[in-house]
Amino acid sequence: MLRRSARPWLAALIPLAGVLASCAATTYDPSLASPDSSVAATTTTLPSGTAAELLPRLRDEAASLSGVMIDGGDATAVAERIAALWDAVKSEVGAARPDLLASFENSVALAGKAARFSRAADADKASRNFDALVSSYLEA
């Protein structure tokens, strides 16, 4: 039988032995590494045009987002197109209607979040927001 003073030491050594036993050398198989030449470079081009031309496209992309998500399509690509369209017209909208900038930014972020987390309800909300914002901008 162990003395009382030895029990705390024994209780500390048992988990330590388990931790030390689980450590093993890590090896890597270089044949599984992909060569650098197989990495494809991607480029993006901002859409060009006026806000009057690009904002309706942005509204249409936003309206299609929830359907793309439900059909199992590439929602991330749609959200990226929305962001690219917004980036292309942000300065023009900011110069003409600075009061709409924050709402547009929030809607772009909401569309991105909807795509990232597969939330069709957020996509629909972003679409309704874009519809109202684009209409407000174009009617002014």
Backbone as CSV, one residue per row, in Angstrom:
resi,resn,N_x,N_y,N_z,CA_x,CA_y,CA_z,C_x,C_y,C_z
1,MET,0.837,-1.161,0.000,0.000,0.000,0.000,0.894,1.241,0.000
2,LEU,0.475,2.247,-0.786,1.235,3.488,-0.891,0.920,4.412,0.273
3,ARG,1.932,5.139,0.664,1.719,6.151,1.694,0.917,7.301,1.099
4,ARG,0.236,8.027,1.942,-0.574,9.165,1.504,0.268,10.190,0.774
5,SER,1.470,10.438,1.158,2.301,11.459,0.541,2.751,11.056,-0.860
6,ALA,2.706,9.779,-1.216,3.121,9.320,-2.539,1.975,9.379,-3.550
7,ARG,0.743,9.413,-3.113,-0.414,9.402,-4.015,-0.462,10.607,-4.953
8,PRO,-0.211,11.855,-4.512,-0.239,12.991,-5.450,0.813,12.858,-6.540
9,TRP,1.978,12.330,-6.196,3.021,12.150,-7.209,2.602,11.107,-8.229
10,LEU,2.019,10.047,-7.768,1.563,8.991,-8.670,0.449,9.513,-9.580
11,ALA,-0.448,10.299,-9.028,-1.548,10.863,-9.813,-1.019,11.816,-10.888
12,ALA,0.079,12.480,-10.633,0.666,13.389,-11.615,1.462,12.644,-12.671
13,LEU,2.048,11.533,-12.326,2.883,10.784,-13.262,2.072,10.004,-14.295
14,ILE,0.903,9.540,-13.939,0.107,8.733,-14.872,-0.280,9.551,-16.113
15,PRO,-0.845,10.764,-16.017,-1.144,11.534,-17.234,0.117,11.929,-18.003
16,LEU,1.193,12.204,-17.270,2.439,12.567,-17.928,2.967,11.408,-18.759
17,ALA,2.845,10.213,-18.256,3.283,9.040,-19.009,2.444,8.870,-20.273
18,GLY,1.157,9.157,-20.184,0.289,9.050,-21.367,0.647,10.073,-22.429
19,VAL,0.961,11.277,-22.005,1.340,12.329,-22.949,2.655,11.984,-23.635
20,LEU,3.618,11.536,-22.869,4.916,11.200,-23.442,4.829,10.004,-24.377
21,ALA,3.962,9.057,-24.068,3.825,7.879,-24.926,3.158,8.221,-26.249
22,SER,2.353,9.291,-26.285,1.648,9.637,-27.523,2.500,10.445,-28.491
23,CYS,3.652,10.913,-28.073,4.534,11.666,-28.946,5.275,10.704,-29.864
24,ALA,5.264,11.018,-31.131,5.974,10.188,-32.103,6.562,11.104,-33.158
25,ALA,7.515,10.594,-33.869,8.143,11.374,-34.931,7.166,11.547,-36.091
26,THR,7.148,12.740,-36.678,6.304,13.022,-37.827,7.155,12.944,-39.081
27,THR,6.670,12.181,-40.034,7.403,12.073,-41.293,6.504,12.568,-42.418
28,TYR,7.117,13.115,-43.442,6.394,13.636,-44.585,6.850,12.908,-45.833
29,ASP,5.884,12.554,-46.666,6.200,11.875,-47.924,6.313,12.938,-49.005
30,PRO,7.522,13.216,-49.511,7.685,14.271,-50.516,6.996,13.948,-51.833
31,SER,6.688,12.693,-52.080,6.021,12.353,-53.334,4.571,12.834,-53.365
32,LEU,4.012,13.148,-52.187,2.630,13.633,-52.126,2.517,15.140,-52.332
33,ALA,3.610,15.839,-52.245,3.604,17.291,-52.415,3.337,17.631,-53.869
34,SER,2.518,18.650,-54.076,2.221,19.046,-55.447,3.323,19.969,-55.960
35,PRO,3.700,19.822,-57.204,4.733,20.709,-57.750,4.188,22.118,-57.923
36,ASP,5.053,23.101,-57.823,4.648,24.499,-57.947,4.089,24.822,-59.315
37,SER,4.486,24.074,-60.334,4.031,24.376,-61.688,2.554,24.054,-61.894
38,SER,1.956,23.265,-61.001,0.553,22.910,-61.183,-0.396,23.955,-60.615
39,VAL,0.129,24.943,-59.921,-0.702,25.986,-59.341,-1.058,26.985,-60.426
40,ALA,-2.352,27.155,-60.628,-2.809,28.085,-61.659,-2.957,29.481,-61.062
41,ALA,-2.478,30.449,-61.765,-2.620,31.833,-61.328,-4.003,32.335,-61.731
42,THR,-4.640,33.039,-60.830,-5.947,33.600,-61.140,-5.833,35.107,-61.176
43,THR,-6.583,35.698,-62.067,-6.617,37.145,-62.147,-8.068,37.589,-62.114
44,THR,-8.289,38.732,-61.568,-9.626,39.299,-61.554,-9.571,40.681,-62.176
45,THR,-10.609,41.006,-62.876,-10.716,42.302,-63.506,-11.980,42.968,-62.986
46,LEU,-11.844,44.194,-62.554,-13.031,44.924,-62.117,-13.923,45.199,-63.321
47,PRO,-15.206,45.041,-63.142,-16.116,45.412,-64.223,-15.985,46.900,-64.502
48,SER,-16.240,47.277,-65.732,-16.142,48.693,-66.063,-17.489,49.185,-66.558
49,GLY,-17.749,50.423,-66.274,-18.997,51.047,-66.677,-19.414,52.055,-65.633
50,THR,-20.497,52.708,-65.910,-21.014,53.701,-64.972,-21.873,53.015,-63.924
51,ALA,-22.169,53.740,-62.868,-23.041,53.197,-61.833,-24.408,52.863,-62.403
52,ALA,-24.886,53.668,-63.337,-26.189,53.402,-63.944,-26.183,52.093,-64.735
53,GLU,-25.030,51.693,-65.242,-24.920,50.433,-65.983,-24.660,49.242,-65.046
54,LEU,-23.831,49.456,-64.017,-23.390,48.334,-63.190,-24.299,48.029,-62.000
55,LEU,-24.978,49.027,-61.455,-25.841,48.762,-60.310,-27.006,47.821,-60.644
56,PRO,-27.646,47.930,-61.821,-28.665,46.932,-62.146,-28.087,45.515,-62.247
57,ARG,-26.856,45.398,-62.733,-26.199,44.075,-62.763,-25.969,43.568,-61.350
58,LEU,-25.545,44.450,-60.448,-25.341,44.081,-59.053,-26.656,43.603,-58.438
59,ARG,-27.729,44.325,-58.709,-29.046,43.945,-58.188,-29.457,42.577,-58.718
60,ASP,-29.196,42.303,-60.013,-29.540,41.009,-60.604,-28.712,39.874,-60.010
61,GLU,-27.428,40.130,-59.786,-26.568,39.112,-59.157,-27.079,38.800,-57.751
62,ALA,-27.423,39.838,-57.003,-27.927,39.632,-55.645,-29.242,38.866,-55.657
63,ALA,-30.093,39.154,-56.630,-31.371,38.448,-56.720,-31.175,36.972,-57.044
64,SER,-30.093,36.625,-57.716,-29.860,35.228,-58.091,-29.157,34.426,-56.993
65,LEU,-28.618,35.086,-55.980,-27.766,34.412,-55.001,-28.481,33.286,-54.258
66,SER,-29.654,33.528,-53.722,-30.326,32.475,-52.949,-30.698,31.295,-53.842
67,GLY,-31.093,31.553,-55.080,-31.403,30.460,-56.008,-30.185,29.615,-56.319
68,VAL,-29.051,30.276,-56.497,-27.798,29.546,-56.742,-27.466,28.675,-55.537
69,MET,-27.668,29.215,-54.341,-27.395,28.453,-53.125,-28.313,27.244,-53.020
70,ILE,-29.587,27.426,-53.284,-30.551,26.336,-53.179,-30.265,25.255,-54.211
71,ASP,-29.829,25.667,-55.407,-29.521,24.702,-56.467,-28.153,24.049,-56.291
72,GLY,-27.408,24.454,-55.274,-26.087,23.877,-55.028,-25.012,24.426,-55.939
73,GLY,-25.235,25.616,-56.480,-24.254,26.244,-57.361,-23.148,26.934,-56.575
74,ASP,-22.334,27.679,-57.284,-21.184,28.358,-56.682,-21.601,29.733,-56.151
75,ALA,-22.113,29.741,-54.942,-22.574,30.983,-54.323,-21.413,31.929,-54.047
76,THR,-20.248,31.376,-53.778,-19.077,32.221,-53.521,-18.736,33.054,-54.749
77,ALA,-18.858,32.455,-55.932,-18.568,33.194,-57.164,-19.562,34.338,-57.351
78,VAL,-20.822,34.103,-57.026,-21.830,35.161,-57.129,-21.513,36.284,-56.145
79,ALA,-21.163,35.924,-54.915,-20.819,36.943,-53.914,-19.584,37.730,-54.338
80,GLU,-18.632,37.066,-54.960,-17.436,37.763,-55.446,-17.777,38.720,-56.586
81,ARG,-18.715,38.324,-57.463,-19.139,39.242,-58.532,-19.861,40.449,-57.958
82,ILE,-20.669,40.224,-56.935,-21.352,41.338,-56.269,-20.315,42.305,-55.693
83,ALA,-19.325,41.767,-55.006,-18.279,42.608,-54.419,-17.491,43.344,-55.501
84,ALA,-17.202,42.673,-56.616,-16.459,43.314,-57.704,-17.275,44.433,-58.345
85,LEU,-18.557,44.197,-58.545,-19.416,45.245,-59.105,-19.466,46.446,-58.155
86,TRP,-19.583,46.163,-56.867,-19.614,47.256,-55.903,-18.300,48.021,-55.892
87,ASP,-17.182,47.307,-55.925,-15.874,47.970,-55.943,-15.736,48.882,-57.164
88,ALA,-16.344,48.466,-58.277,-16.237,49.254,-59.507,-17.030,50.557,-59.441
89,VAL,-18.105,50.583,-58.668,-18.956,51.783,-58.645,-18.926,52.536,-57.322
90,LYS,-18.190,52.029,-56.363,-18.195,52.613,-55.015,-17.843,54.100,-55.029
91,SER,-16.806,54.482,-55.756,-16.393,55.896,-55.737,-17.439,56.789,-56.395
92,GLU,-18.054,56.315,-57.480,-19.086,57.117,-58.142,-20.313,57.276,-57.254
93,VAL,-20.736,56.186,-56.618,-21.885,56.259,-55.709,-21.543,57.160,-54.522
94,GLY,-20.328,57.030,-53.999,-19.918,57.860,-52.866,-19.891,59.337,-53.192
95,ALA,-19.515,59.674,-54.432,-19.477,61.079,-54.831,-20.884,61.641,-55.006
96,ALA,-21.779,60.827,-55.571,-23.130,61.310,-55.851,-24.070,61.170,-54.650
97,ARG,-23.945,60.055,-53.930,-24.869,59.771,-52.817,-24.120,59.167,-51.637
98,PRO,-23.343,59.958,-50.918,-22.568,59.407,-49.794,-23.438,58.806,-48.691
99,ASP,-24.698,59.218,-48.646,-25.604,58.678,-47.630,-25.921,57.201,-47.854
100,LEU,-25.674,56.674,-49.060,-25.977,55.278,-49.366,-24.786,54.342,-49.175
101,LEU,-23.593,54.893,-48.988,-22.383,54.064,-48.926,-22.448,52.988,-47.841
102,ALA,-22.776,53.356,-46.628,-22.791,52.385,-45.526,-23.800,51.275,-45.778
103,SER,-24.954,51.627,-46.317,-25.973,50.611,-46.587,-25.528,49.655,-47.685
104,PHE,-24.881,50.189,-48.728,-24.340,49.318,-49.770,-23.269,48.394,-49.192
105,GLU,-22.361,48.956,-48.386,-21.288,48.157,-47.785,-21.861,47.035,-46.924
106,ASN,-22.873,47.350,-46.126,-23.504,46.337,-45.279,-24.168,45.253,-46.107
107,SER,-24.776,45.628,-47.206,-25.446,44.643,-48.055,-24.444,43.744,-48.772
108,VAL,-23.320,44.309,-49.189,-22.263,43.497,-49.804,-21.730,42.496,-48.783
109,ALA,-21.515,42.960,-47.556,-21.036,42.068,-46.494,-22.061,40.986,-46.186
110,LEU,-23.332,41.337,-46.182,-24.390,40.358,-45.923,-24.443,39.304,-47.019
111,ALA,-24.278,39.711,-48.266,-24.259,38.750,-49.373,-23.068,37.803,-49.239
112,GLY,-21.917,38.340,-48.857,-20.744,37.496,-48.647,-20.949,36.510,-47.515
113,LYS,-21.549,36.974,-46.428,-21.828,36.091,-45.292,-22.845,35.025,-45.677
114,ALA,-23.834,35.408,-46.468,-24.836,34.438,-46.916,-24.186,33.323,-47.726
115,ALA,-23.280,33.676,-48.610,-22.590,32.669,-49.419,-21.665,31.819,-48.567
116,ARG,-20.951,32.438,-47.652,-19.971,31.722,-46.833,-20.645,30.710,-45.912
117,PHE,-21.802,31.060,-45.364,-22.468,30.185,-44.405,-23.716,29.508,-44.968
118,SER,-23.917,29.590,-46.279,-25.060,28.966,-46.963,-26.387,29.357,-46.306
119,ARG,-26.604,30.642,-46.197,-27.826,31.153,-45.574,-28.654,31.884,-46.626
120,ALA,-29.606,31.164,-47.218,-30.449,31.733,-48.269,-31.279,32.908,-47.754
121,ALA,-31.680,32.871,-46.495,-32.465,33.977,-45.934,-31.647,35.272,-45.929
122,ASP,-30.364,35.178,-45.592,-29.512,36.365,-45.638,-29.328,36.855,-47.068
123,ALA,-29.245,35.918,-48.021,-29.124,36.294,-49.435,-30.369,37.044,-49.889
124,ASP,-31.544,36.570,-49.467,-32.790,37.254,-49.830,-32.856,38.647,-49.202
125,LYS,-32.407,38.766,-47.970,-32.406,40.077,-47.311,-31.461,41.032,-48.030
126,ALA,-30.285,40.545,-48.399,-29.335,41.384,-49.139,-29.939,41.799,-50.473
127,SER,-30.634,40.885,-51.129,-31.264,41.197,-52.412,-32.308,42.300,-52.263
128,ARG,-33.141,42.210,-51.230,-34.142,43.256,-50.995,-33.471,44.598,-50.700
129,ASN,-32.390,44.554,-49.925,-31.656,45.790,-49.630,-31.089,46.406,-50.910
130,PHE,-30.456,45.568,-51.749,-29.894,46.075,-53.002,-30.983,46.632,-53.898
131,ASP,-32.122,45.982,-53.938,-33.225,46.468,-54.766,-33.616,47.891,-54.370
132,ALA,-33.766,48.104,-53.075,-34.139,49.432,-52.577,-33.029,50.451,-52.784
133,LEU,-31.795,50.038,-52.537,-30.651,50.968,-52.688,-30.427,51.375,-54.133
134,VAL,-30.472,50.399,-55.031,-30.246,50.698,-56.447,-31.372,51.586,-56.975
135,SER,-32.598,51.272,-56.589,-33.728,52.112,-57.009,-33.569,53.536,-56.478
136,SER,-33.169,53.662,-55.243,-32.978,54.980,-54.646,-31.876,55.758,-55.387
137,TYR,-30.800,55.083,-55.719,-29.701,55.762,-56.411,-30.103,56.173,-57.823
138,LEU,-30.726,55.277,-58.550,-31.058,55.556,-59.949,-32.184,56.588,-60.097
139,GLU,-33.054,56.676,-59.116,-34.168,57.632,-59.192,-33.750,59.036,-58.780
140,ALA,-32.615,59.171,-58.156,-32.203,60.489,-57.668,-31.656,61.342,-58.801
